[in-house]
Every structure is written in structure tokens, then in C-alpha cells.
Amino acid sequence: MLLPLAETRSDASLPLYQRIAADYAHAMAMGALQVGERMPSVREVMRRHTVSLSTALQMLRHLEAAGHLEARERVGYFVRSAQGGALAPSSEPDLSQPVVGVDQAHFIGINAHISLLLEQGRQAQVHTDIGGCTPPPGLFDHHYLNRIVARLLRDDPTLLVQGRSLLANQGNHPDFQQAMARRALASGIRVAPADVLATTGNSEAVSLALAAVCAPGDMVAVESPTYYGLLQVVESLQLQTLEIPCSPRTGMSIEALELAFQTQPRLKAVVVVPELQMPLGARMPDAHKARMVALCAAHGAALIEDDSYGLFVESDQVVKPLKAWDNNSGHVIYCQAFNKSLAPGLRQGWMNGGRWHGRVQMLKFAQSRNTQTLAQLIVAEVLGSPTHQRSLVKLKQQLRSQREAMARLVARHFPLGTRLSLPPGGLCLWLEMPDGFSSSALFTEALSQGIRIAPGSMFSNSGRYEHCLRLACTHPVTPAMEQVCRTLGAMACAQLGQGARGSPP
């Protein structure tokens, strides 16, 4: 089954390798490239399109993952035949209107719903978890990290038993602050080391940002769908969510956000993941980023940027955060964490509160005091080192291979009418199933078979995503994983009254 590519041909917001791949897919659809015909070599693609080796390889692998090509060892890539029709791309929402109106019923209860699902998952005997999106230990160089920790403790044997002075940078180590300010500069963010605030992961950073700019009863605009942890944070702070439709290609709708500012006087903050949005995997074009920063500044609202996944973006270009466009107003609060890309056990992050930075610092100290020094020193030492850079490249390559393999399994085993778009990086796939499908029912049935997924109802207060689910792509696609996808696909087909698809094991 083929994943769609031709609709991306003229979309300049997409990575270059996807646009080139779309041209080849169109040539196949028109018959200019025949089944069994050999594709141009990597060197020929580089010469023909004046692109780098990385872009040429990404383009061919993208076509292979979409089912358009097959790779033959030591020979090259060949056009393959379609198997059962095309898998449609993720649908585009109505981007002109907010998803959820100001009905108080929409703003309560998500914590209880999510907590129930998480608890069910914890109590079940799970052998395969493709609901969570934390990469497993095998994808990280723990030997290198262990050597860094050992050296840091040798250099300062009392590091773990001394408390940093409450007056010394409020628990922010100068080495960490300097390292983060230097890295931020490379992506277009100008921030002084003294204005870097160490946090325990990104959840704490976003929570501090919301607490600094909102009062109970205020409204927060979020992407729809969005990460369920954000919905829990908003509800716990007694705030209201306003869901803004999100394109799987370009992220949050600027037009719908502008309408929300015009109609909702208590809209005080916007929380957005501009790079590899969770769970859609969308990348916001730079033009959209500039418009969003200007829009929030014009309405005096805080724009809280969650840059959890920017390091996973597969692009030859420098990835510029929203904060790079915030040169004067200070309306962008920038939050970044490294637990997904460097070491899940550290949960180390940082933030800059923009014009609200002083209040954010006060709230941080009041709520959790100092962030541990050892984790800050590890990140300052490791992040950006040649060893870490190599590890990050390897991690992204592995994740890409796993995303593409999972996409092929979905195309092979899931019901007819399933839709997905392959994101240009990240940790997961977002699946849209045909009308009438219940991801909550699949969640319950899959748990009984030892499989944990993330149903779409976790990612919204609106009830619009019951027919969707998120599948993590953090584990290698082994024969056992293929059997899991075959089992899930058979359950989904049965629920929709379709026969099981794909070849038997």
C-alpha cells in the first residue's frame, strides 16, 4: 500500500527531500516511471537536483517508506507495484474556527479521564508499550554518559552532598547557563546567561510559564490535538483551554488564533510546539512563526514555546524557534528539555521567561527551589560535543527507520480508509481511522492482549479524536513488533466490520 506524496509537490513549506520525492511519485502515477524500473543512483540524484548526499538519501528512503520503492542490496532502488491502493494523508481541519467554544463543560474532567487511562495501562500486564514516546535505553550511549558522570564526581567528590547557596544564581549553575545561552545563539535566540533558568524537564517549565502569566479562570489557547500532559497542567492551574485547529503540515492555524483573540477577552496565553508538533508531527513554516509572534505581541498575550522536539527535525537548514523572532517585545517564553534527545533519566531543561522572567524565577524558587547541579553539569558538558552530535545523528537515523517501518506495517495491516502523514522527524505516528472507529475500545481490547496504545481521546477536551490514535515509533520493528501491529490491525478491522488484512505470519 502506498503512502501519498504527490500532493506535496508545490508545498514550499516542506523539506526539500519531500518535494523531490513527490515529483518522483507523480512520475510513477503518470506512468513515466514503470514498475520494476531502476531509480537513479544516489550520486545521480545529487547531480540532477543539486542536493547533498543526506538529502538524496532521505528522498529515496522516504519513497521506500511510502511503498513506492524497494531497495535491493548492492543494486539500488526499484519502482515497486502498489499493494491494495493508496493510504490517504492525514486530513486537514477547518483552520478558520477554534475547535472548542467557551462551554465550561469542556474545561473540566480531562485529568480524571487521562488518569484513568494511564492507571489502566499501569495495572495491565503489558509486554509491548507503543503508547508512550520515550526512546528506550538502547538508543542512547550510556557508556559515554557514565564516563562524564564519573569524571564530574572525581573532579568534585562533594558534588552530591553539598547544597548550592540559595543566593547563588537561585540554583542555576553558571556553566549550564553559559552553555545554553551559547547554543541558543546558534538557532537565532539572543539570551544572556543570567536569564537562563534551569528546570526539571519541560512540564515544569510550561507550568511555571502559565502560572506566571495567567490567573484562575483565564483562557489558554492550545493546539488541537495536543499533548495530554499540557491539558492536565492547564486544568490543574484552574485555567480554561481553547483548542485551535492544527494542520498536520503547518501546525496551529494563525487565522483561527486571530479570531480567538478577537472574541475571547480572557485569552492570556498560547502554548505551541512549532517543530514536530505532538502528536501530529507538523512543522510550522518560518512565515507562520513570524506572524504568530507578531499576533501575540499585538494582543499582549504570552506565547509559550515548547521546543521539546526541535533537535529531532530532519533538515539541512538551521531550525529557528519562535523565540528567534522575539527581538524586542519579550512576549515569547521559551522552554526546552533534553530528556528525549540526550538522556531520559536526567529530565533536565531550561527556559527563558521573556518579559515575565522575574516572576517565573520567583515561582520556580517558591515551588521547587533549586534544580540539581549534577544534571546541569552533565548537560553543559555533553550537549553539542562531537560524541553527542554523532549519537544524535544515529538516534535520528534509527527513529526515521522505525517510523518508516511502522508506517509500512500500518499500511499493510490496518483497516481500509486509515490515514496518516509521515512526519519529517520525531517519535510517533498519528493515525486517523474511518468513521465509527473507537480508539478507546481498541485501547481496552489491546490491553487485554498485553499491548498499550494511546487513544485519541487523550489529546483533546473536544471529543473530536475518538477515531484517532498515536503509535510510538521508539522501538525497533522486529518480527514481534510486526505481530503486534498485525494484532492491532485485526482488532481494528473487526471493530469496523472489515476482514483482517496483510499476509499471515
Secondary structure as UniProt FT lines:
FT   HELIX           6..8
FT   TURN            9..10
FT   TURN            12..13
FT   HELIX           16..30
FT   TURN            35..36
FT   HELIX           42..49
FT   HELIX           53..65
FT   TURN            66..67
FT   STRAND          69..72
FT   TURN            73..75
FT   STRAND          76..79
FT   TURN            95..96
FT   HELIX           104..107
FT   HELIX           110..123
FT   STRAND          128..129
FT   HELIX           137..139
FT   HELIX           142..155
FT   TURN            157..161
FT   TURN            166..167
FT   HELIX           169..171
FT   HELIX           174..186
FT   TURN            187..188
FT   HELIX           193..195
FT   STRAND          197..200
FT   HELIX           201..213
FT   TURN            216..217
FT   STRAND          219..224
FT   HELIX           228..236
FT   TURN            237..238
FT   STRAND          240..247
FT   TURN            248..250
FT   STRAND          251..252
FT   HELIX           254..263
FT   TURN            265..266
FT   STRAND          267..272
FT   TURN            278..280
FT   HELIX           286..298
FT   TURN            299..300
FT   STRAND          302..306
FT   HELIX           310..312
FT   HELIX           322..325
FT   STRAND          332..337
FT   TURN            339..342
FT   TURN            344..346
FT   STRAND          348..352
FT   HELIX           354..356
FT   HELIX           357..368
FT   HELIX           373..382
FT   TURN            383..384
FT   HELIX           386..413
FT   TURN            416..417
FT   STRAND          428..432
FT   TURN            435..436
FT   HELIX           439..448
FT   TURN            449..450
FT   STRAND          451..452
FT   STRAND          454..455
FT   HELIX           456..459
FT   TURN            464..467
FT   STRAND          468..472
FT   HELIX           479..495
FT   TURN            496..497
//
